[in-house]
């Protein structure tokens, strides 16, 4: 659930009409933020896959 909340926060921080030019994200900041979002989203897929298909992840 965290990556989905961060996506909306990232979009809000890019709204220059709402925040003004001074407080909106810079392009380099967007690259860092979207990289973190993609990594968190990929990591959140692992527990979801374990719940849906437990036979793919044996207990050991």
C-alpha positions as CSV (number, residue, x, y, z in Angstrom):
1,X,0.0,0.0,0.0
2,X,2.9,2.4,0.6
3,X,4.0,2.7,-3.1
4,X,0.5,3.7,-4.1
5,X,0.4,6.4,-1.5
6,X,3.8,7.7,-2.5
7,X,2.7,8.0,-6.1
8,X,0.0,10.5,-5.2
9,X,2.4,12.4,-3.0
10,X,4.9,12.6,-5.8
11,X,2.3,13.9,-8.2
12,X,1.2,16.5,-5.6
13,X,4.8,17.7,-5.2
14,X,5.0,18.3,-8.9
15,X,2.0,20.6,-9.0
16,X,3.7,24.0,-9.6
17,X,0.3,25.9,-9.6
18,X,-0.4,24.6,-6.1
19,X,3.1,24.8,-4.6
20,X,4.8,27.5,-6.6
21,X,8.0,27.3,-8.6
22,X,10.2,27.4,-5.4
23,X,8.7,24.4,-3.7
24,X,7.9,22.1,-6.6
25,X,10.2,19.1,-7.3
26,X,13.2,19.6,-9.5
27,X,13.8,17.2,-12.4
28,X,16.7,15.4,-10.6
29,X,14.5,14.9,-7.6
30,X,11.8,13.4,-9.7
31,X,14.3,10.8,-11.0
32,X,15.3,9.8,-7.5
33,X,11.7,9.7,-6.3
34,X,10.4,7.6,-9.1
35,X,13.3,5.2,-8.8
36,X,12.5,4.7,-5.1
37,X,8.8,4.3,-5.9
38,X,9.5,1.6,-8.5
39,X,11.8,-0.3,-6.2
40,X,9.3,-0.2,-3.3
41,X,6.5,-1.3,-5.7
42,X,8.6,-4.2,-6.9
43,X,9.4,-5.2,-3.3
44,X,5.8,-5.1,-2.3
45,X,4.9,-7.5,-5.1
46,X,7.0,-10.3,-3.4
47,X,4.7,-10.7,-0.4
48,X,1.7,-10.4,-2.6
49,X,3.0,-13.2,-4.8
50,X,3.7,-15.3,-1.7
51,X,0.1,-15.0,-0.6
52,X,-1.4,-15.7,-4.1
53,X,0.9,-18.6,-5.1
54,X,2.6,-20.1,-2.0
55,X,3.8,-23.1,-3.9
56,X,6.3,-20.9,-5.8
57,X,8.0,-20.1,-2.4
58,X,8.7,-23.3,-0.5
59,X,9.1,-23.0,3.3
60,X,12.6,-24.5,3.1
